[in-house]
Amino acid sequence: MPGLYISLIAIGFSIIACIALNILDKYYENRDIKYGYKLVTSEADKMVLKDVCKFRVDYWCLCIICGALYSCIIVFVQFSGDYFKRMFSLKADDSTYSY
């Protein structure tokens, strides 16, 4: 279960970081407009949430593969210590990765 909690903490941190970066981006964009800096953007540069649905299948397959691989690594790290202790007669400190 510790792997699950670590993953949830990482997800929560990522969400908070995304929100903070979005707020900072809007702040600096408004500040630049206030001081007269001209932002050169076109309508094609703007991100629309509907564009996510237009991503190719390759992208979604890559996302699924990365998520599955990460999940497997978390589970392996969690259970490999006991396996290495039994299989190779290692001490507890030698059989796990210390964080």
PyMOL CGO cylinders between C-alpha atoms (Angstrom):
from pymol import cmd
from pymol.cgo import CYLINDER

trace = [
    CYLINDER, 0.00, 0.00, 0.00, 2.83, 2.51, 0.49, 0.3, 1, 1, 1, 1, 1, 1,
    CYLINDER, 2.83, 2.51, 0.49, 3.35, 2.62, -3.27, 0.3, 1, 1, 1, 1, 1, 1,
    CYLINDER, 3.35, 2.62, -3.27, -0.26, 3.67, -3.72, 0.3, 1, 1, 1, 1, 1, 1,
    CYLINDER, -0.26, 3.67, -3.72, 0.11, 6.51, -1.24, 0.3, 1, 1, 1, 1, 1, 1,
    CYLINDER, 0.11, 6.51, -1.24, 3.31, 7.71, -2.89, 0.3, 1, 1, 1, 1, 1, 1,
    CYLINDER, 3.31, 7.71, -2.89, 1.55, 7.69, -6.27, 0.3, 1, 1, 1, 1, 1, 1,
    CYLINDER, 1.55, 7.69, -6.27, -1.41, 9.64, -4.88, 0.3, 1, 1, 1, 1, 1, 1,
    CYLINDER, -1.41, 9.64, -4.88, 0.92, 12.21, -3.36, 0.3, 1, 1, 1, 1, 1, 1,
    CYLINDER, 0.92, 12.21, -3.36, 2.77, 12.56, -6.68, 0.3, 1, 1, 1, 1, 1, 1,
    CYLINDER, 2.77, 12.56, -6.68, -0.53, 13.01, -8.54, 0.3, 1, 1, 1, 1, 1, 1,
    CYLINDER, -0.53, 13.01, -8.54, -1.71, 15.61, -6.04, 0.3, 1, 1, 1, 1, 1, 1,
    CYLINDER, -1.71, 15.61, -6.04, 1.58, 17.49, -6.30, 0.3, 1, 1, 1, 1, 1, 1,
    CYLINDER, 1.58, 17.49, -6.30, 1.34, 17.44, -10.10, 0.3, 1, 1, 1, 1, 1, 1,
    CYLINDER, 1.34, 17.44, -10.10, -2.18, 18.85, -10.05, 0.3, 1, 1, 1, 1, 1, 1,
    CYLINDER, -2.18, 18.85, -10.05, -1.19, 21.61, -7.62, 0.3, 1, 1, 1, 1, 1, 1,
    CYLINDER, -1.19, 21.61, -7.62, 1.88, 22.44, -9.74, 0.3, 1, 1, 1, 1, 1, 1,
    CYLINDER, 1.88, 22.44, -9.74, -0.25, 22.66, -12.90, 0.3, 1, 1, 1, 1, 1, 1,
    CYLINDER, -0.25, 22.66, -12.90, -2.72, 25.00, -11.23, 0.3, 1, 1, 1, 1, 1, 1,
    CYLINDER, -2.72, 25.00, -11.23, 0.11, 27.16, -9.87, 0.3, 1, 1, 1, 1, 1, 1,
    CYLINDER, 0.11, 27.16, -9.87, 1.81, 27.36, -13.27, 0.3, 1, 1, 1, 1, 1, 1,
    CYLINDER, 1.81, 27.36, -13.27, -1.49, 28.31, -14.91, 0.3, 1, 1, 1, 1, 1, 1,
    CYLINDER, -1.49, 28.31, -14.91, -2.05, 31.10, -12.38, 0.3, 1, 1, 1, 1, 1, 1,
    CYLINDER, -2.05, 31.10, -12.38, 1.52, 32.38, -12.83, 0.3, 1, 1, 1, 1, 1, 1,
    CYLINDER, 1.52, 32.38, -12.83, 1.17, 32.27, -16.61, 0.3, 1, 1, 1, 1, 1, 1,
    CYLINDER, 1.17, 32.27, -16.61, -2.02, 34.35, -16.50, 0.3, 1, 1, 1, 1, 1, 1,
    CYLINDER, -2.02, 34.35, -16.50, -0.41, 36.78, -14.04, 0.3, 1, 1, 1, 1, 1, 1,
    CYLINDER, -0.41, 36.78, -14.04, 2.65, 37.39, -16.22, 0.3, 1, 1, 1, 1, 1, 1,
    CYLINDER, 2.65, 37.39, -16.22, 0.54, 37.61, -19.35, 0.3, 1, 1, 1, 1, 1, 1,
    CYLINDER, 0.54, 37.61, -19.35, -1.63, 40.33, -17.76, 0.3, 1, 1, 1, 1, 1, 1,
    CYLINDER, -1.63, 40.33, -17.76, 1.47, 42.10, -16.42, 0.3, 1, 1, 1, 1, 1, 1,
    CYLINDER, 1.47, 42.10, -16.42, 3.05, 42.17, -19.87, 0.3, 1, 1, 1, 1, 1, 1,
    CYLINDER, 3.05, 42.17, -19.87, -0.12, 43.61, -21.38, 0.3, 1, 1, 1, 1, 1, 1,
    CYLINDER, -0.12, 43.61, -21.38, -0.29, 46.24, -18.61, 0.3, 1, 1, 1, 1, 1, 1,
    CYLINDER, -0.29, 46.24, -18.61, 3.27, 47.44, -19.32, 0.3, 1, 1, 1, 1, 1, 1,
    CYLINDER, 3.27, 47.44, -19.32, 2.75, 47.53, -23.05, 0.3, 1, 1, 1, 1, 1, 1,
    CYLINDER, 2.75, 47.53, -23.05, 4.53, 44.42, -24.20, 0.3, 1, 1, 1, 1, 1, 1,
    CYLINDER, 4.53, 44.42, -24.20, 2.81, 43.10, -27.27, 0.3, 1, 1, 1, 1, 1, 1,
    CYLINDER, 2.81, 43.10, -27.27, 2.11, 39.40, -27.21, 0.3, 1, 1, 1, 1, 1, 1,
    CYLINDER, 2.11, 39.40, -27.21, 2.18, 37.89, -30.66, 0.3, 1, 1, 1, 1, 1, 1,
    CYLINDER, 2.18, 37.89, -30.66, -0.26, 35.02, -30.69, 0.3, 1, 1, 1, 1, 1, 1,
    CYLINDER, -0.26, 35.02, -30.69, -2.77, 33.79, -33.16, 0.3, 1, 1, 1, 1, 1, 1,
    CYLINDER, -2.77, 33.79, -33.16, -5.96, 31.84, -32.69, 0.3, 1, 1, 1, 1, 1, 1,
    CYLINDER, -5.96, 31.84, -32.69, -4.17, 28.72, -33.91, 0.3, 1, 1, 1, 1, 1, 1,
    CYLINDER, -4.17, 28.72, -33.91, -1.75, 28.94, -30.94, 0.3, 1, 1, 1, 1, 1, 1,
    CYLINDER, -1.75, 28.94, -30.94, -4.50, 28.78, -28.32, 0.3, 1, 1, 1, 1, 1, 1,
    CYLINDER, -4.50, 28.78, -28.32, -5.21, 25.46, -26.64, 0.3, 1, 1, 1, 1, 1, 1,
    CYLINDER, -5.21, 25.46, -26.64, -8.81, 24.36, -26.67, 0.3, 1, 1, 1, 1, 1, 1,
    CYLINDER, -8.81, 24.36, -26.67, -9.96, 21.44, -24.56, 0.3, 1, 1, 1, 1, 1, 1,
    CYLINDER, -9.96, 21.44, -24.56, -11.68, 19.91, -27.58, 0.3, 1, 1, 1, 1, 1, 1,
    CYLINDER, -11.68, 19.91, -27.58, -8.24, 19.53, -29.19, 0.3, 1, 1, 1, 1, 1, 1,
    CYLINDER, -8.24, 19.53, -29.19, -7.44, 16.75, -26.71, 0.3, 1, 1, 1, 1, 1, 1,
    CYLINDER, -7.44, 16.75, -26.71, -10.04, 14.55, -28.43, 0.3, 1, 1, 1, 1, 1, 1,
    CYLINDER, -10.04, 14.55, -28.43, -8.20, 15.07, -31.73, 0.3, 1, 1, 1, 1, 1, 1,
    CYLINDER, -8.20, 15.07, -31.73, -4.92, 13.53, -30.50, 0.3, 1, 1, 1, 1, 1, 1,
    CYLINDER, -4.92, 13.53, -30.50, -3.86, 10.52, -32.52, 0.3, 1, 1, 1, 1, 1, 1,
    CYLINDER, -3.86, 10.52, -32.52, -4.13, 6.96, -31.28, 0.3, 1, 1, 1, 1, 1, 1,
    CYLINDER, -4.13, 6.96, -31.28, -0.32, 6.79, -31.05, 0.3, 1, 1, 1, 1, 1, 1,
    CYLINDER, -0.32, 6.79, -31.05, -0.35, 9.40, -28.29, 0.3, 1, 1, 1, 1, 1, 1,
    CYLINDER, -0.35, 9.40, -28.29, -3.01, 7.61, -26.24, 0.3, 1, 1, 1, 1, 1, 1,
    CYLINDER, -3.01, 7.61, -26.24, -1.22, 4.26, -26.61, 0.3, 1, 1, 1, 1, 1, 1,
    CYLINDER, -1.22, 4.26, -26.61, 1.99, 5.87, -25.38, 0.3, 1, 1, 1, 1, 1, 1,
    CYLINDER, 1.99, 5.87, -25.38, 0.16, 7.31, -22.36, 0.3, 1, 1, 1, 1, 1, 1,
    CYLINDER, 0.16, 7.31, -22.36, -1.33, 3.91, -21.51, 0.3, 1, 1, 1, 1, 1, 1,
    CYLINDER, -1.33, 3.91, -21.51, 2.04, 2.17, -21.88, 0.3, 1, 1, 1, 1, 1, 1,
    CYLINDER, 2.04, 2.17, -21.88, 3.80, 4.73, -19.66, 0.3, 1, 1, 1, 1, 1, 1,
    CYLINDER, 3.80, 4.73, -19.66, 1.10, 4.41, -17.00, 0.3, 1, 1, 1, 1, 1, 1,
    CYLINDER, 1.10, 4.41, -17.00, 1.22, 0.60, -17.07, 0.3, 1, 1, 1, 1, 1, 1,
    CYLINDER, 1.22, 0.60, -17.07, 5.03, 0.55, -16.89, 0.3, 1, 1, 1, 1, 1, 1,
    CYLINDER, 5.03, 0.55, -16.89, 5.07, 2.98, -13.98, 0.3, 1, 1, 1, 1, 1, 1,
    CYLINDER, 5.07, 2.98, -13.98, 2.46, 0.89, -12.14, 0.3, 1, 1, 1, 1, 1, 1,
    CYLINDER, 2.46, 0.89, -12.14, 4.54, -2.26, -12.66, 0.3, 1, 1, 1, 1, 1, 1,
    CYLINDER, 4.54, -2.26, -12.66, 7.68, -0.60, -11.33, 0.3, 1, 1, 1, 1, 1, 1,
    CYLINDER, 7.68, -0.60, -11.33, 5.87, 0.60, -8.19, 0.3, 1, 1, 1, 1, 1, 1,
    CYLINDER, 5.87, 0.60, -8.19, 4.58, -2.91, -7.48, 0.3, 1, 1, 1, 1, 1, 1,
    CYLINDER, 4.58, -2.91, -7.48, 7.98, -4.50, -8.19, 0.3, 1, 1, 1, 1, 1, 1,
    CYLINDER, 7.98, -4.50, -8.19, 9.78, -2.15, -5.80, 0.3, 1, 1, 1, 1, 1, 1,
    CYLINDER, 9.78, -2.15, -5.80, 7.17, -2.83, -3.13, 0.3, 1, 1, 1, 1, 1, 1,
    CYLINDER, 7.17, -2.83, -3.13, 7.39, -6.64, -3.28, 0.3, 1, 1, 1, 1, 1, 1,
    CYLINDER, 7.39, -6.64, -3.28, 10.92, -7.33, -4.50, 0.3, 1, 1, 1, 1, 1, 1,
    CYLINDER, 10.92, -7.33, -4.50, 12.57, -6.92, -1.10, 0.3, 1, 1, 1, 1, 1, 1,
    CYLINDER, 12.57, -6.92, -1.10, 10.94, -10.06, 0.32, 0.3, 1, 1, 1, 1, 1, 1,
    CYLINDER, 10.94, -10.06, 0.32, 11.76, -12.01, -2.82, 0.3, 1, 1, 1, 1, 1, 1,
    CYLINDER, 11.76, -12.01, -2.82, 15.43, -11.06, -2.74, 0.3, 1, 1, 1, 1, 1, 1,
    CYLINDER, 15.43, -11.06, -2.74, 15.66, -11.85, 0.98, 0.3, 1, 1, 1, 1, 1, 1,
    CYLINDER, 15.66, -11.85, 0.98, 14.29, -15.36, 0.43, 0.3, 1, 1, 1, 1, 1, 1,
    CYLINDER, 14.29, -15.36, 0.43, 16.00, -16.16, -2.86, 0.3, 1, 1, 1, 1, 1, 1,
    CYLINDER, 16.00, -16.16, -2.86, 19.51, -14.87, -2.18, 0.3, 1, 1, 1, 1, 1, 1,
    CYLINDER, 19.51, -14.87, -2.18, 19.59, -14.91, 1.65, 0.3, 1, 1, 1, 1, 1, 1,
    CYLINDER, 19.59, -14.91, 1.65, 20.14, -11.18, 1.86, 0.3, 1, 1, 1, 1, 1, 1,
    CYLINDER, 20.14, -11.18, 1.86, 19.75, -8.99, 4.91, 0.3, 1, 1, 1, 1, 1, 1,
    CYLINDER, 19.75, -8.99, 4.91, 16.79, -6.62, 5.05, 0.3, 1, 1, 1, 1, 1, 1,
    CYLINDER, 16.79, -6.62, 5.05, 18.97, -3.57, 4.35, 0.3, 1, 1, 1, 1, 1, 1,
    CYLINDER, 18.97, -3.57, 4.35, 20.60, -5.19, 1.32, 0.3, 1, 1, 1, 1, 1, 1,
    CYLINDER, 20.60, -5.19, 1.32, 17.41, -6.44, -0.28, 0.3, 1, 1, 1, 1, 1, 1,
    CYLINDER, 17.41, -6.44, -0.28, 15.47, -3.19, -0.60, 0.3, 1, 1, 1, 1, 1, 1,
    CYLINDER, 15.47, -3.19, -0.60, 16.10, 0.24, -1.96, 0.3, 1, 1, 1, 1, 1, 1,
    CYLINDER, 16.10, 0.24, -1.96, 16.19, 2.85, 0.80, 0.3, 1, 1, 1, 1, 1, 1,
    CYLINDER, 16.19, 2.85, 0.80, 14.37, 6.06, -0.02, 0.3, 1, 1, 1, 1, 1, 1,
]
cmd.load_cgo(trace, "trace")
